[in-house]
Every structure is written in structure tokens, then in C-alpha cells.
Amino acid sequence: MAIKDITLIKSHLFICNGGTCKLNGAEESTVALRNEISKAGLTNEIHTTKTLCNGRCKDGPIVIAMPEGIWFKQVYENMAEQFIREYFIHKNAPEKNILYQYGSDCMHPVEIDQVKG
């Protein structure tokens, strides 16, 4: 196994692979996200870690981006290319997938509307 130079890492994605997220395709999402990171030439800048449950099962697969502190919901395999392109290349977090960002006093407005709905 190669040793990664962690001084080059700019972002770390924690990808939930707990039971419910797995049922919602988390394993496939993890592979697809890692493939897209590689295709974009960002393997030295973005590190990924599979986690167990992150406590938001109804929103899975969950991806948490650090150090940005953004929780993304429903990051499915078929959106991996768009997610990586939008978030890391165009520096535009996909609004429809934002669940919460650290420092906010509430969940993302889109999520609040869905809860009230």
C-alpha cells in the first residue's frame, strides 16, 4: 500500500457506509466518488474515508466534507461525477444535497421545507 502525503490534502470526504446507507447504495456511491476523484486528478487533494452510521439514515447516502463541515444527503452513485465536478472543480456546493453546515443554527432551508412539508 502506498503512503499518502497528507500535507497535500485540502478536503476529506467521510462517506457513510452504515447499514441503511448501504441499502441506499452507499458502497456504489463510494466507488463512484473515488473513481471521479481519480479521473479529475484530485487524488492527492481529496481523501475519502468510509464510515459507519452518521445518524441521518433517512437522508443516506450521507457524505460529510471537511474542513468545510458540510453534510450532504442522498449522494447516489449516478451523481458522483456531477458532485465532484460541481463541488471541487467549480467550487459550488450542490444546494439540493446540502443537509447542514457546521456553524449554522439550523439545517439547510431546503431540508427545513421538506420537514415542514
N, C-alpha and C positions, 0 to 999 in steps of 0.2 A: 504494500500500500504506500502511495506517495504521501509525503508530508506537505501539507498546505502551508503556504506563507501567510499567516493570519494578519500580518501587517498591511496586506493589500485589500482586505475585506472592508467593504463600505456598507454592506447590508447583510442581514441574516434573516432568512425565512424559516419560521417554525411552522411545519405543516402537520396538522393533526392527523394522526392515523389511529385514533381510538376506534372503538367498536362501531359506533353509529356513523362516524365519518367514513370508515372503511365501507360500510354498507352503501354509502352515498358516493363511492368511487374515489376515496382519498388515495388509495395506492396508485391508481391510474393517474390521478392528478399529480401526485408526487413525481412519478416517472416523467410525465409530460412537462412539468415545470422545469425539472432538471435538464431535460433534453433541450428545451427552449433557451435556458440559460447558457448551455454549451453552444448551441447554434449562434447565439448572439455574441459569443466570445466574452462572456462575463463570468466565467467560472472562477477567476481569481478575485473578482469583486463581490460576488454574491455567494454566501454559504447557505446551505439548507440543512435542516435537522428535522427528522421525523419525530413527532412527539406522541404521547398518549393523550388521553382526553384533556381538552381545554375548557370543558364546561359549557359549551354552546352547541350541543348536539343537534338541535333543530336547525342550525344555520350551516352545518357542515357540507363540504369540507372547509374547515377554517384554516386560514393562513395568517400568521402574525409576522409583520415586518418590523424588524428592529435595525437601527436605533429609532426609527420613525415612530414606533409604537402604534402602528395602525393594524387593527384586526379586520381582516377581510372575510366575508362569508361566501359560501356557495362558489368556491373556486374549483370548477369542474375541469376535467381533462380537456374538453373541447374548447376551452377558453384560455388555455395556458399560453399559447402564442400571443394572443391579444393582451393578456395580463402582463407578461414580461415586456412586450413592446411598449405598452402604454405607461407602465409604472417605472420601468428602469431606463428606457431609451428616451421616451418623450417626457418623462418626469411628471406624469399626470395620473394620479391615483384614480382607478376606475370607481366613480361615485356609486354606481349601483351595487357594488360589492363591499363598500365600507360599512362596517358594523359599529366600530368605535375607534377613537384615537386617544391615547393616553393624554391626560390633562383636560379632556373635555368633561363637563359636568353632567353630560347625558350621552346616550347613544346617538348615532348619526341620525339626522332628521328623516331620512328615508326609512330607517328602521323604526323610528318612533311612529311614523304614519302607518306602518304595517301593523304595529302592536295595537294602535287605536282602532284600525280598520275593522 
